[in-house]
Amino acid sequence: MQYSYKYIILGGGMAGANAAMEIRKYDRKGTLLIVTQETDKPYYRPPLSKEFWTEPDYPKETIYYNISDDESIDILTGTTVKQINADQQTIEIESGEIYQYEKLLYSLGGAPKWIDGLESERVLALRNLEDYRNLRKLAKPGSKVIIVGGGWVGAELAAGLKLNDMDVTLVFPNEVLNEKRLPRMLAKEFQQRFVDIGVSLINNTYANSYSVADDQVSLKLENGAVLKADVLVLGIGLKPNVELAEAAGLEVGNGVIADKYLQTSNKHIYAAGDVLNYPDVIIGRNRFEHEEQAEYSGKVAGRNMTGAEEVYNHGAPLSYTNILDISIEGVGEMSRNRDDAIIEEVAGGYIVYYLFKGKPSGILTYNVKVDMDKAREILVNPPKTLDKLTRMLKPI
Ligand SMILES: Cc1cc2nc3c(=O)[nH]c(=O)nc-3n(C[C@H](O)[C@H](O)[C@H](O)COP(=O)(O)OP(=O)(O)OC[C@H]3O[C@@H](n4cnc5c(N)ncnc54)[C@H](O)[C@@H]3O)c2cc1C
C-alpha cells in the first residue's frame, strides 16, 4: 500500500512536534504525517528527569504537545522508519508500507551510548516516557540504583531518586562532578549538594561492562571495582541517529549536515533537533542536544518546508538544568579553557565567562537569572577588553 503526504516528519520528538505545529500555522491544508517509534504521541521531555521525581503532584499529562487532537495532523505511533528513498521521495516503514512526501523533516534525535552487557529491563537510559515508566516500576524507596555519567540528566536523576529515598550511586569519569562544564570552584560547590543529600559519588573512573543475575546488576568499573544494584541507569551520552540519512545518500558527519536554512544535501529534506548539524551564526558549525535547539530549529525547518526561506539565526542555543536548589543556564561553548574563565559574583550567584583565544566563547549563569539574549549579544559583539566583560549582564 502506498500513501501520499505533502509533509512527512520523521521522529515525534520535540523538534518534530514543533515543526508540525509550525507547518500547520503556515499551511492549513497540506497533508501532514508524523512517524514515531514511540507508543506515546509527541511530548516535552525535560520533566522526565526533574519534576516527575521531585514534584509528586506534577500534572504529568501536561507534557503532551497540543497536536494530538488536531485531526489535520496524522501521527503514526509505535512505527519505525526503515528507509528513505530520496530519489523517489518516499519512506518505508517496518511493515513495508511506503509513504510519498513532497517535503521531509529528518528529526530522529539520537540513541543512548551503551556499554558491554546483555539487554535487561534492569539496565536503561532515561530517554523517553517508556524508560521513565520502566524505571518507576523497578526503582522504589530503598532500591539501590547506580547512575553512570555525570551530565545534566544523570545528575538530575541522581538527585530525584535520592529524594525518593533510594540508595543512589553516581559514577563519573572526572575528579569533580560536572567539572567538564563548570569551573572547578563551582563544580565543587555543585558536587557538595549531592554529598549533602547522601548520593554516593564514585569519581575518576569509567564503567566498563555489566551483567545481570538474580535481579541484581553487577557493574564493572575501569578501576577494577564491581558495584551491585537493583537498577543501572546509563547516562553516558547520545549518538545522533544518522544511519537512515546516510543510507539515503545525505551528507552526514557529527549529525545530519544542513545549511543555514536547515536544508540537507537533498533539497526536499530538512533536519532539526539533536541530529541537526548546522552553521550556527554565533559559534559556527555545530550540533546541540538542547530543548531550545529542538524547538527553534523545528520551527524554522517547519516554516521553510512550507516555502519560507528563513535563515536559522537563533545562535548559541540555551542549555539549562534545575537540580536541587541549583539552576544553571548557558549559551555558547562552555568547556574551552574553562580554568581561565572569568567568574563574576552577582546577586548571590555567579556568571561565568568562558574564553577562547582571548574572547568570550560561552556564558553560564549559576543561581542567578540574566537575559540570555543579552549574553548572546556579548558573544557576538564582545567588549574590546576583557575587564569590561563583567557587569555587562544585570540580574533580573
Ligand atoms: C530526560 C531528559 C531530560 C532533558 N532535560 C533537558 C533540559 O533540562 N534542558 C535542555 O535543554 N534539554 C534537555 N533534554 C534534551 C532535549 O529533550 C532534547 O534536546 C530534545 O528532546 C531533542 O529533540 P529531538 O526531536 O531532536 O529528539 P527526540 O526528542 O529525542 O525525538 C526523536 C524521536 O525520533 C524517534 N525515532 C528515532 N528513530 C526512529 C525511527 N527509525 N523511526 C521512527 N522514529 C524514530 C524517537 O523514538 C524519538 O521519538 C532532556 C532530554 C531528556 C531525555
The ligand as a Gaussian input file, in Angstrom:
#p B3LYP/6-31G(d) Opt

LIG

0 1
 C       15.181000      13.066000      30.430000
 C       15.630000      14.233000      29.598000
 C       15.749000      15.492000      30.178000
 C       16.172000      16.576000      29.420000
 N       16.291000      17.796000      30.018000
 C       16.711000      18.846000      29.293000
 C       16.865000      20.131000      29.894000
 O       16.627000      20.301000      31.087000
 N       17.304000      21.159000      29.129000
 C       17.580000      21.009000      27.801000
 O       17.978000      21.976000      27.135000
 N       17.430000      19.801000      27.197000
 C       17.021000      18.727000      27.900000
 N       16.898000      17.494000      27.312000
 C       17.261000      17.360000      25.888000
 C       16.070000      17.620000      24.985000
 O       14.966000      16.921000      25.457000
 C       16.452000      17.165000      23.571000
 O       17.445000      18.044000      23.103000
 C       15.250000      17.139000      22.638000
 O       14.310000      16.195000      23.068000
 C       15.684000      16.798000      21.219000
 O       14.565000      16.738000      20.392000
 P       14.572000      15.863000      19.048000
 O       13.195000      15.974000      18.493000
 O       15.716000      16.213000      18.220000
 O       14.841000      14.386000      19.545000
 P       13.924000      13.485000      20.447000
 O       13.056000      14.336000      21.302000
 O       14.840000      12.509000      21.079000
 O       12.986000      12.749000      19.383000
 C       13.438000      11.860000      18.402000
 C       12.312000      10.916000      18.081000
 O       12.645000      10.118000      16.945000
 C       12.162000       8.809000      17.167000
 N       12.884000       7.880000      16.288000
 C       14.207000       7.597000      16.263000
 N       14.483000       6.711000      15.270000
 C       13.308000       6.460000      14.660000
 C       12.926000       5.651000      13.547000
 N       13.821000       4.937000      12.838000
 N       11.634000       5.620000      13.187000
 C       10.696000       6.357000      13.868000
 N       11.003000       7.136000      14.905000
 C       12.286000       7.192000      15.308000
 C       12.443000       8.589000      18.645000
 O       11.722000       7.499000      19.146000
 C       12.012000       9.932000      19.209000
 O       10.641000       9.949000      19.475000
 C       16.481000      16.394000      28.043000
 C       16.361000      15.120000      27.460000
 C       15.935000      14.042000      28.227000
 C       15.816000      12.688000      27.591000

